[in-house]
Amino acid sequence: MTRGPLLRPEPAGRAFTELLTPPDWAAVFGRAGPLELELGSGAGGFALAYAALHPEVNYVAIEWRKKYAREVEHQARTRGRSNLRVVEADARAVVPRLFAPASLAAIHFQFPDPWWKRSHQKRQLLSLEFATLLFTLLAPGGLFDLRTDVEDRGRAMLDTLEAVGLTNPLGRGAFHPSDPEEPVSSRERRYLASGEPVYRARLRKSPLVHTPAAGGPSVSPA
């Protein structure tokens, strides 16, 4: 029995994986707009719904699993989601090259694999180093949208995100209630239907933080 979608022949977003510097995203989308990134879009339920609900947003979804990335790209074209681009790649490899400092209005990171085995811990995407990079890519006032079904991983990720400078408006280590106005992925929909918990957080980068154009630390005006 086949699991997941069939593998479509054409890689998703191949041109983006070959870039060494960030593209002009306004030119890519054919218009200016808030640029948002999803790390690990999976089957694409959230990306497709979010792009439909927020047509003003230029949305980039990165997914390393070929079947899912190519299917989401196909669905985006089929449904006329011209504000959604899919990149089939390892986020750790392409994110530093595709996005400039302070260019992202939001980052979405939902239901990452918890990597239970100690020997697999290095595969976790949200390391302190990568979280620091993501912090620099967020614009002042930018949002980090986190969701997981594993409480321990959620708390560990909150610790990491708060350590690099993101602010939790409900207090350090606090999870957030669901937002009925936001779309949910097919995975989250199953949890909501079954009553299983989902741990959410909506962290912000301070609107006063200045991110330098290249390298160097971020500073807040006195």
Backbone hydrogen bonds, N-H to C=O, Kabsch-Sander energy under -0.5 kcal/mol:
donor,donor_aa,acceptor,acceptor_aa,energy
4,G,2,T,-0.5
8,R,6,L,-0.7
14,R,11,P,-0.7
16,F,13,G,-0.9
17,T,13,G,-1.2
18,E,14,R,-0.8
18,E,15,A,-0.6
19,L,16,F,-1.3
25,W,23,P,-1.3
27,A,24,D,-0.6
28,V,24,D,-2.2
29,F,25,W,-2.4
30,G,26,A,-0.9
31,R,26,A,-1.4
36,E,34,P,-0.5
36,E,58,N,-2.7
37,L,106,A,-2.2
38,E,60,V,-2.7
39,L,108,H,-2.7
40,G,38,E,-0.7
40,G,62,I,-2.4
41,S,62,I,-1.0
44,G,41,S,-2.3
48,L,44,G,-2.6
49,A,45,G,-1.7
50,Y,46,F,-3.3
51,A,47,A,-2.4
52,A,48,L,-1.5
53,L,49,A,-2.2
54,H,50,Y,-2.4
57,V,54,H,-1.9
58,N,34,P,-3.2
59,Y,57,V,-0.7
59,Y,83,N,-3.1
60,V,36,E,-2.8
61,A,59,Y,-0.5
61,A,85,R,-3.0
62,I,38,E,-2.7
63,E,87,V,-2.3
66,K,64,W,-0.6
69,A,65,R,-2.6
70,R,66,K,-2.6
71,E,67,K,-1.8
72,V,68,Y,-2.7
73,E,69,A,-2.1
74,H,70,R,-2.1
75,Q,71,E,-2.7
76,A,72,V,-2.5
77,R,73,E,-2.1
78,T,74,H,-2.7
79,R,75,Q,-2.5
80,G,77,R,-1.0
81,R,76,A,-3.0
82,S,80,G,-1.8
84,L,81,R,-1.6
85,R,59,Y,-2.6
87,V,61,A,-2.7
88,E,12,A,-2.6
89,A,63,E,-0.6
89,A,87,V,-1.1
91,A,89,A,-0.6
93,A,90,D,-1.3
94,V,90,D,-1.7
95,V,91,A,-2.5
97,R,94,V,-1.0
98,L,94,V,-1.8
99,F,95,V,-1.4
102,A,136,T,-2.4
103,S,100,A,-1.5
103,S,137,L,-0.8
104,L,137,L,-2.7
105,A,35,L,-3.1
106,A,35,L,-0.9
107,I,143,L,-2.3
108,H,37,L,-3.0
109,F,145,D,-3.0
110,Q,39,L,-0.6
111,F,147,R,-3.5
120,H,117,K,-1.6
121,Q,118,R,-1.4
123,R,120,H,-2.3
124,Q,121,Q,-1.8
127,S,125,L,-2.1
131,A,127,S,-2.7
132,T,128,L,-2.0
133,L,129,E,-1.7
134,L,130,F,-2.6
135,F,131,A,-2.1
136,T,132,T,-1.6
137,L,133,L,-1.6
138,L,134,L,-1.5
139,A,104,L,-3.1
141,G,205,K,-1.4
142,G,139,A,-2.8
143,L,105,A,-2.0
144,F,203,L,-2.8
145,D,107,I,-3.1
145,D,143,L,-0.5
146,L,144,F,-0.7
146,L,201,A,-2.9
147,R,109,F,-1.9
148,T,199,Y,-1.9
151,E,149,D,-0.6
154,G,150,V,-2.5
155,R,151,E,-2.6
156,A,152,D,-2.2
157,M,153,R,-2.7
158,L,154,G,-2.4
159,D,155,R,-2.3
160,T,156,A,-2.0
161,L,157,M,-2.8
162,E,158,L,-2.7
163,A,159,D,-1.8
164,V,160,T,-1.4
165,G,162,E,-0.8
166,L,161,L,-2.0
167,T,204,R,-3.6
171,G,168,N,-2.1
174,A,171,G,-2.1
176,H,200,R,-3.3
182,E,179,D,-1.9
189,R,185,S,-2.3
190,R,186,S,-1.6
191,Y,187,R,-1.7
192,L,188,E,-2.6
193,A,189,R,-2.1
194,S,190,R,-2.0
195,G,191,Y,-1.4
196,E,191,Y,-1.3
199,Y,148,T,-3.4
200,R,176,H,-0.6
200,R,198,V,-0.6
201,A,146,L,-2.2
203,L,144,F,-2.3
203,L,201,A,-0.5
204,R,167,T,-2.5
205,K,142,G,-2.3
209,V,206,S,-1.4
210,H,219,V,-2.7
211,T,209,V,-0.5
219,V,210,H,-1.4
